[in-house]
């Protein structure tokens, strides 16, 4: 299977952030079947979308960079539920400690539970002790009952829970499913076998303090401690390899149960790097959980995996239908808006939004300029509602004579913006002004700038004007919406080679705060194979489209990436190949991987 990453004409996904409850968007009266300009959405929306009822977002805009630590956004809905799995010596224990410290979850380990139940002499503990004394494994039903009992206690209900290394078999996983015990996210730590063996064989135990050392990675602090260190009986190479084989069989058996919420993490890194990735995933799961309540029944939600509880993870369905419904458009407007707000609050000043859904993709003949204008208006009004002044800019004339026009896709855009309804409180002309791209449009009172699809035209390059504008803007946010900044040939077909590297370097200096693209088989635009999405500050998420037996579609998250994955990485994920297995792209694939 080979996938083509094309700006798509057809879409599918699962909702992430839609705001049918906000008057800002639900008050709009325009029809979902129209491809023209939508001009309702009055300013009284207060589009700052504080979401205080669910997500504790601090969305106040700062136009100067504020570099602050990401904080866990608390949720007023159900607390977070997490399962974590990892082979012996994968670092799972360390990550559990860090997760509990930051997120306040109740750490639940079956080993600890067994010891506690046996020590307390409970009915479950006495039954378990019989098997343990006989040298037998405690039956699944006893362990599951013990876990279920612990999860039902008040602290786990109120604080959320972190289930450590359980379930260990398909039967245990199915037992939990029957009891409707299901996590919001399943984390799997992946570490190469040779690294795991080295970690275990090199481990040493201090019998006095109980502290664990490693002869190479974490040696003892003194010669006195070193002399009393011992090797644990199960830390021989033979026993470690045997334990690894058992672990692999167990984890493979249960992954199908949690495939839609599975997040595989590269554990062969420092503990801080691993935890940074886990922390972002948990924050994202918290956000999804809170937003799920707001979504209600506004959209079909994919990834419903168990009765009574969906495990929603990202994007709306029914994106094949064009024009998109009002609900789908609102989903994307709000998904983009919240991502942009978070990026600015985190100090980003050169932002880029790339959202190639059919109605916002200028490369397709279904491109609807009205939908793009609606998106721009939502973002601009969020600034205005926060008391900030925003300049919405469209490129003007790019030259003289034959070069006097602007890119075809933007023709008439400035007029459209001028005639749109910017609210009954007079936002346009006070908080919102319409301008062109260039340094001369930057005024002292401007707090932020939104640039509508800046793009190079054949024979002329917008990058020079754009660079002059961002220089004049200084530390104030500049947001590019669907830019196309490839360096195109100059007049008479002569390439603009002078300074080309610098221009492309500048174009690449804008950071994605939002990215969405559909994936197809090579050379086709149907069927949709999946989607790639990123919303700041979270990772790139790769989704696979799956058809349910009922006839409905469903999007299952396959993998996440710290940066935009290449064509090869995406193909490898769909083909089930490990990330370490490289494949050299040739021909058209080599070309596509170079431009993606």
C-alpha positions in Angstrom: 0.0 0.0 0.0 1.2 3.4 -0.9 -0.4 6.6 0.3 -0.5 9.9 -1.4 -0.6 13.1 0.7 -2.7 15.4 -1.4 -4.6 18.5 -0.4 -7.9 16.7 -0.4 -11.2 16.9 -1.9 -12.9 14.6 0.5 -12.6 14.4 4.2 -13.3 12.4 7.3 -12.6 12.6 10.9 -13.8 12.9 14.5 -14.7 16.1 16.3 -12.3 17.8 18.6 -13.6 21.2 19.5 -17.0 22.4 18.2 -18.9 25.2 19.7 -22.6 24.8 19.0 -23.2 26.1 22.5 -21.4 29.4 21.8 -23.7 32.2 20.5 -20.7 33.2 18.4 -21.2 30.5 16.0 -24.7 29.1 16.6 -26.2 32.5 16.0 -25.1 32.4 12.4 -28.0 32.1 10.0 -26.3 31.2 6.8 -27.2 28.0 5.0 -24.9 25.0 5.1 -25.5 24.4 1.4 -24.3 27.8 0.2 -20.8 28.3 -1.1 -21.1 32.1 -0.9 -20.0 34.4 1.9 -21.5 34.0 5.4 -22.2 37.4 7.0 -24.0 36.8 10.2 -21.9 36.1 13.4 -22.3 39.4 15.3 -19.7 40.6 17.6 -21.7 39.8 20.7 -20.3 36.3 20.5 -17.4 37.0 22.8 -15.4 34.5 20.7 -12.7 34.4 23.3 -14.2 30.9 24.1 -13.1 30.8 27.7 -14.6 27.3 28.0 -14.6 27.9 31.7 -17.4 25.4 32.2 -15.2 22.6 31.1 -11.6 23.2 30.4 -10.1 26.0 32.5 -8.6 27.6 29.5 -6.8 30.8 29.9 -7.3 32.2 26.4 -6.6 35.9 27.1 -4.3 37.1 24.4 -0.9 38.5 25.0 0.6 40.2 22.0 4.1 40.0 23.5 5.6 36.5 23.9 5.1 34.8 27.2 7.2 31.8 27.7 5.5 29.8 30.4 5.3 26.2 31.4 2.4 24.2 30.0 0.0 23.6 32.8 -2.5 20.8 33.1 -5.9 22.1 32.1 -8.3 20.7 34.6 -11.6 19.3 33.6 -14.9 19.7 35.3 -16.1 16.4 33.6 -15.1 12.9 34.6 -11.4 12.6 35.6 -8.8 11.1 33.4 -8.4 7.3 33.2 -5.1 5.9 31.9 -3.5 2.5 31.3 0.2 2.2 30.9 2.2 -0.9 29.7 5.8 -1.6 29.2 8.3 -4.4 29.3 10.5 -5.1 32.3 13.1 -2.2 32.6 11.2 -0.1 30.1 11.0 2.8 32.6 7.3 2.3 33.3 7.7 2.8 37.1 9.6 6.0 36.7 6.9 7.4 34.3 4.1 6.3 36.6 5.8 8.4 39.4 6.0 11.4 37.1 2.4 11.1 35.9 1.0 10.8 39.4 3.1 13.8 40.5 1.9 16.1 37.7 -1.7 14.9 37.1 -2.7 13.7 40.6 -4.0 10.3 39.3 -4.4 7.4 41.7 -1.7 4.9 40.9 -3.0 1.3 40.8 -0.6 -1.7 40.5 -1.9 -5.2 40.8 1.2 -6.3 42.7 0.6 -3.6 45.3 -3.1 -4.5 45.4 -2.4 -8.2 46.0 0.0 -7.5 48.8 -2.5 -5.0 50.4 -5.4 -7.4 50.2 -3.4 -10.4 51.6 -2.0 -8.2 54.4 -5.5 -6.9 55.2 -6.9 -10.5 55.2 -9.9 -9.6 53.0 -12.0 -12.2 51.2 -10.2 -11.5 47.9 -6.9 -11.5 49.7 -7.5 -14.9 51.3 -8.4 -16.4 48.0 -5.4 -14.9 46.3 -3.1 -16.2 49.1 -4.2 -19.7 48.5 -2.9 -19.7 45.0 0.2 -17.7 45.8 1.1 -20.2 48.6 0.7 -23.0 46.1 3.0 -21.3 43.7 0.2 -20.8 41.2 -0.9 -17.7 39.3 -3.8 -15.9 40.8 -6.9 -16.5 38.5 -8.0 -13.6 36.3 -11.4 -13.3 37.9 -9.8 -12.7 41.3 -7.4 -10.1 40.0 -10.1 -8.3 38.0 -12.4 -8.2 41.0 -9.6 -6.7 43.0 -8.9 -4.1 40.4 -12.6 -3.3 40.0 -13.0 -2.9 43.7 -10.0 -0.4 43.8 -11.3 1.6 40.9 -14.7 2.0 42.6 -13.2 3.7 45.6 -13.9 7.4 46.0 -10.3 8.7 45.4 -10.1 6.9 42.1 -13.5 8.3 41.1 -12.7 11.9 42.0 -9.0 12.1 41.0 -8.9 9.6 38.0 -6.6 6.6 37.9 -3.5 5.2 36.4 -3.6 1.4 35.9 -0.1 0.1 35.8 0.7 -3.0 33.8 -2.9 -4.3 33.8 -4.6 -6.0 32.0 -2.0 -8.5 31.1 -4.1 -10.9 28.9 -6.9 -10.7 26.4 -9.3 -12.3 29.0 -8.5 -9.7 31.6 -9.0 -6.9 29.0 -12.4 -8.4 28.0 -13.4 -8.7 31.6 -12.8 -5.0 32.2 -14.7 -4.2 29.0 -17.7 -6.1 30.3 -17.6 -4.1 33.5 -17.3 -0.9 31.4 -13.9 -0.2 32.9 -12.2 1.5 30.0 -9.4 4.1 29.9 -9.3 7.4 28.0 -5.8 6.6 26.7 -3.6 3.5 26.6 0.2 4.2 26.6 2.7 1.6 25.5 6.4 2.1 26.1 8.6 0.6 23.4 12.2 -0.1 24.1 14.5 -2.4 21.9 15.1 -5.9 23.4 18.9 -5.4 23.6 18.4 -2.2 25.6 16.0 -3.9 28.0 18.3 -6.8 28.5 21.2 -4.5 29.2 19.1 -2.5 31.7 18.1 -5.6 33.6 21.4 -7.4 33.6 23.2 -4.3 34.7 20.8 -3.6 37.6 21.9 -3.9 41.2 19.9 -3.8 44.4 21.1 -2.2 47.7 19.7 -4.6 50.3 20.0 -2.0 53.0 18.1 0.9 51.4 16.2 -1.0 48.7 17.5 1.5 46.1 18.1 0.2 42.5 21.4 1.1 40.7 22.8 0.3 37.3 26.5 -0.5 37.0 26.8 1.8 33.9 23.8 4.1 33.7 23.3 4.8 37.4 26.3 3.7 39.5 26.3 3.9 43.3 27.5 7.1 45.0 30.2 5.5 47.1 32.5 2.5 47.3 30.8 1.4 50.5 27.4 1.1 48.7 29.0 -0.6 45.7 30.4 -3.4 47.8 27.0 -4.4 49.3 25.1 -4.3 46.0 23.5 -7.6 44.9 22.0 -8.9 41.6 18.4 -9.8 41.9 17.7 -13.5 41.0 15.5 -12.7 38.1 17.9 -10.2 36.5 20.0 -12.8 34.6 20.1 -12.6 30.8 18.2 -15.9 30.3 15.4 -15.0 32.7 15.1 -11.5 31.3 14.7 -12.8 27.8 12.1 -15.3 29.0 10.2 -12.5 30.7 10.3 -10.4 27.6 8.8 -13.2 25.5 6.0 -13.6 27.9 5.4 -9.9 28.0 5.3 -9.6 24.2 2.7 -12.4 23.9 0.5 -10.8 26.6 0.7 -7.3 25.3 0.0 -8.4 21.7 -3.1 -10.2 22.9 -4.7 -7.1 24.4 -3.7 -4.4 21.9 -6.6 -5.0 19.7 -8.9 -4.1 22.5 -7.3 -0.7 22.9 -6.1 -0.1 19.4 -8.2 3.0 19.0 -6.8 4.7 22.0 -3.3 3.3 21.8 -0.3 5.6 21.9 3.1 4.0 21.4 6.0 5.9 23.0 9.7 5.5 22.2 11.0 4.6 25.7 14.7 4.5 24.6 15.3 8.1 25.5 15.9 10.1 28.7 13.1 9.9 31.2 12.4 13.7 30.8 12.0 13.3 27.0 9.6 10.4 27.4 7.6 12.1 30.1 7.3 15.3 28.0 5.6 13.2 25.2 3.4 11.4 27.7 2.4 14.6 29.4 1.3 16.2 26.1 -0.8 13.1 25.3 -2.5 13.2 28.6 -3.2 16.9 28.4 -4.7 16.2 25.0 -6.8 13.4 26.3 -8.1 15.7 29.1 -9.0 18.3 26.5 -10.8 15.7 24.4 -12.7 14.5 27.4 -13.9 18.0 28.3 -14.8 18.9 24.7 -16.8 15.6 24.3 -19.4 16.9 26.7 -19.7 20.1 24.7 -20.1 18.3 21.5 -23.2 16.4 22.6 -25.0 15.1 19.6 -24.0 17.9 17.2 -21.9 15.5 15.1 -21.5 11.8 14.4 -18.6 10.8 16.7 -16.2 8.2 15.4 -14.4 5.7 17.6 -17.3 4.5 19.7 -15.8 1.4 21.0 -18.0 0.3 23.9 -21.7 0.7 24.9 -22.4 3.9 26.8 -18.9 5.4 26.4 -17.2 6.6 23.3 -13.4 7.1 23.1 -13.5 10.1 20.8 -10.0 11.2 19.7 -10.0 13.9 17.1 -11.8 14.9 13.7 -15.5 14.9 12.5 -17.0 12.3 10.1 -19.0 12.9 6.9 -16.4 15.1 5.4 -17.1 13.5 2.0 -20.2 15.6 1.8 -19.6 18.9 0.1 -20.6 21.6 0.9 -19.9 20.8 4.5 -22.6 21.3 7.1 -22.6 24.2 9.4 -21.6 21.9 12.3 -18.6 20.6 10.4 -17.4 24.1 9.5 -17.9 25.2 13.1 -15.8 22.3 14.3 -12.9 23.3 12.2 -13.2 27.0 13.0 -13.0 26.3 16.7 -10.3 23.7 16.3 -8.2 26.2 14.5 -9.1 29.0 16.9 -8.2 27.2 20.1 -5.0 26.0 18.6 -4.0 29.5 17.6 -4.9 30.9 21.0 -2.8 28.3 22.8 0.1 29.0 20.5 0.0 32.8 21.1 -0.4 32.3 24.8 2.7 30.1 24.7 4.7 32.9 23.1 4.6 32.1 19.4 4.7 35.1 17.1 5.1 33.7 13.6 2.3 31.2 13.1 1.0 29.2 10.2 -2.4 27.5 9.8 -2.6 24.8 7.1 -6.1 23.4 6.8 -6.7 21.6 3.6 -10.3 20.5 4.0 -12.1 20.6 0.7 -13.8 23.9 1.4 -10.6 25.6 2.5 -8.2 24.1 -0.1 -7.2 26.7 -2.7 -5.8 23.9 -4.9 -9.1 22.3 -5.6 -12.0 23.5 -7.8 -14.4 23.2 -4.9 -12.5 25.9 -3.0 -15.0 28.1 -1.2 -13.7 31.6 -0.5 -16.7 32.2 1.8 -15.6 29.4 4.2 -12.1 30.8 4.3 -13.5 34.3 5.1 -15.7 32.8 7.9 -12.6 31.2 9.4 -10.7 34.4 9.3 -13.6 36.3 10.9 -13.8 33.8 13.8 -10.1 34.3 14.5 -10.2 38.1 14.1 -13.3 38.5 16.3 -11.6 36.5 19.1 -8.9 39.2 19.2 -11.5 41.9 19.1 -13.5 40.4 21.9 -10.4 40.4 24.0 -9.9 44.1 23.3 -7.1 43.7 20.8 -6.7 45.4 17.4 -6.2 43.1 14.5 -5.3 43.9 10.9 -6.7 41.4 8.3 -4.5 41.5 5.3 -4.9 40.4 1.7 -2.1 40.9 -0.9 -2.7 43.7 -3.2 -1.3 44.5 -6.6 2.0 42.7 -7.1 3.4 44.8 -9.9 2.8 46.9 -13.0 1.4 46.1 -16.4 0.9 42.3 -16.8 1.8 41.9 -13.1 -0.7 44.3 -11.8 -3.2 41.6 -10.6 -3.2 39.4 -7.6 -3.3 35.6 -7.4 -6.5 34.3 -9.0 -7.7 32.5 -5.8 -7.7 35.8 -4.0 -9.5 37.9 -6.6 -12.2 39.9 -4.9 -11.2 38.8 -1.4 -10.6 42.3 -0.1 -14.1 43.4 -1.3 -15.6 40.3 0.4 -13.9 41.2 3.7 -15.1 44.8 3.4 -18.8 43.8 2.9 -18.9 41.0 5.5 -20.9 41.5 8.7 -18.4 42.2 11.5 -21.0 42.4 14.2 -23.5 44.9 15.6 -21.0 46.6 17.9 -18.8 48.2 15.2 -15.8 45.9 15.4 -14.7 46.8 11.8 -13.0 50.1 11.7 -12.2 50.0 15.4 -10.8 46.7 16.6 -10.6 45.1 13.1 -9.2 46.8 10.0 -8.7 45.5 6.5 -5.3 46.0 4.8 -2.7 44.7 2.4 0.5 42.7 2.9 3.4 45.1 3.4 5.4 47.0 5.9 3.3 50.2 5.2 0.2 48.5 6.6 1.7 48.0 10.1 0.4 50.6 12.5 1.5 51.3 16.0 -1.9 50.5 17.4 -2.2 47.0 15.7 -1.9 44.1 18.1 -1.9 41.2 15.7 -2.0 40.5 12.0 -4.0 37.8 10.0 -2.7 37.3 6.5 -5.2 35.6 4.2 -3.6 32.9 2.0 -0.4 34.8 1.1 1.1 33.2 -2.1 3.6 33.8 -4.7 2.4 34.6 -8.2 4.2 33.6 -11.4 6.6 36.4 -12.1 6.5 37.9 -8.6 7.2 36.9 -5.0 5.2 38.0 -2.0 8.0 36.9 0.4 9.8 40.2 0.2 6.7 42.2 1.2 5.8 39.6 3.8 9.3 39.8 5.4 9.2 43.6 5.5 5.8 43.4 7.2 6.9 40.9 9.9 10.0 42.9 10.6 7.8 46.0 11.1 5.4 43.9 13.3 8.3 43.0 15.6 7.1 40.7 18.4 3.4 41.1 17.6 1.7 37.8 16.3 1.5 37.4 12.5 -0.8 34.5 11.5 -0.6 33.1 8.0 -3.8 31.2 6.9 -3.1 28.6 4.2 0.1 30.2 2.8 1.6 29.1 -0.5 5.1 30.4 -0.4 7.0 28.2 -2.9 9.4 30.2 -4.9 7.8 30.4 -8.4 9.5 31.2 -11.7 9.9 34.9 -12.5 8.8 36.6 -15.7 9.8 35.0 -19.0 10.2 31.7 -17.1 13.4 32.7 -15.5 13.8 31.4 -11.9 14.3 34.0 -9.2 17.6 32.6 -8.1 18.9 35.7 -6.4 18.4 35.2 -2.7 16.2 32.2 -3.2 17.7 30.2 -0.3 17.1 33.2 2.1 13.5 33.5 0.9 12.7 29.9 1.5 14.5 30.0 4.9 12.3 32.9 5.9 9.1 31.1 4.7 10.1 28.1 6.8 10.5 30.3 9.9 6.7 30.3 10.4 5.7 27.5 12.8 2.6 25.4 12.3 0.1 26.0 15.1 -2.5 24.0 13.2 -2.3 21.4 10.4 -4.9 19.2 8.8 -4.7 17.1 5.7 -6.4 14.0 4.2 -4.6 10.9 2.9 -5.5 8.9 -0.1 -4.1 6.0 -2.1 -1.5 7.1 -4.6 -3.0 8.8 -7.6 -6.6 8.8 -6.3 -8.8 11.1 -4.3 -11.1 8.4 -3.1 -11.4 6.5 -0.9 -10.0 8.5 2.0 -7.4 6.4 3.8 -6.9 8.6 6.8 -6.0 12.0 8.0 -3.0 13.9 9.6 -3.8 16.5 12.2 -1.8 18.7 14.6 -3.1 21.2 17.0 -0.6 23.2 19.1 1.0 22.2 21.5 0.2 18.6 20.7 1.9 16.1 18.4 1.0 15.2 14.8 -1.7 12.5 14.9 -2.1 10.0 12.2 -5.6 8.5 11.8 -6.8 5.6 9.7 -10.3 5.6 8.2 -12.2 2.4 9.0 -15.7 1.3 7.8 -18.0 0.0 10.5 -20.2 -3.0 9.7 -23.1 -0.6 10.2 -22.0 1.4 7.2 -20.7 4.3 9.1 -17.1 5.4 9.0 -14.7 5.6 11.9 -11.3 7.2 12.4 -8.8 5.3 14.5 -5.6 6.9 15.7 -2.6 4.9 14.5 0.5 6.9 15.7 1.7 10.2 16.8 4.9 12.2 15.8 6.8 15.1 17.4 7.2 16.7 13.9 5.4 16.3 10.6 5.9 12.7 9.4 7.3 12.0 6.0 5.6 10.1 3.3 7.7 7.0 4.2 6.8 7.3 7.9 3.1 7.5 7.0 3.3 4.5 4.6 5.2 2.5 7.1 2.5 3.1 9.8 -0.3 2.0 7.4 1.7 -1.1 6.4 2.5 -1.9 10.1 6.2 -1.5 9.8 8.3 -0.3 12.7 9.5 3.3 12.6 13.1 2.3 12.6 12.7 0.5 9.3 13.6 3.1 6.7 12.5 2.9 3.1 14.0 5.0 0.4 11.4 6.8 -1.7 12.1 6.9 -5.4 10.5 8.4 -8.5 7.3 10.4 -7.8 7.4 9.3 -4.1 10.8 10.8 -3.7 9.5 14.0 -5.2 6.4 14.1 -3.0 8.3 13.4 0.2 10.5 16.3 -0.7 7.6 18.8 -0.9 5.4 17.4 1.9 
